[in-house]
Amino acid sequence: MLMSRREVLVQLDDELVARLDALAEQIGVSRSELLRRGATAVLTAAELAAADAALVTSYRRQPQDPLFVASALHLAAETAPPY
């Protein structure tokens, strides 16, 4: 499935463009593809950070039951493969 694309003007200094071009050539993609991947990585990282923050907030509002944690640790110790 091909998604429509929009051209976006971004101003970068010459050194950054040179570094991007070198990396793009090294991994065999275009500069545009490299920047798309970078933008996707930044957005994914921000979404994961927001999810982590929401999880921390929820545990602060209602901490886990210590008995539940102890039971989970005990079960994990019993079912973990012996390495």
C-alpha positions, 0 to 999 in steps of 0.5 A: 500500500503506497501512502501519499507523500508531501514535500516538506522544506527543512533547512539544515546546515551544510555539515549536517547534510553532508553527514546525512548523505554519507550515512544514506550512502553507507546504508544504501538509501536516499537522503529522503528515506533516511530522514523518513526513518529518522522522523519515524524513530523520533515519533516512535520514541516519543510515543513510547516515552509517553506510554512509559510515563502513563504507566508510571503515573498509574502505578503511582496512583495505585501501586502493585499489591506486594503479594501479587509481585511476590507471587509473580516472582515466585512463579517466574523462578519456578518456570524459568529455564535452567541456564 
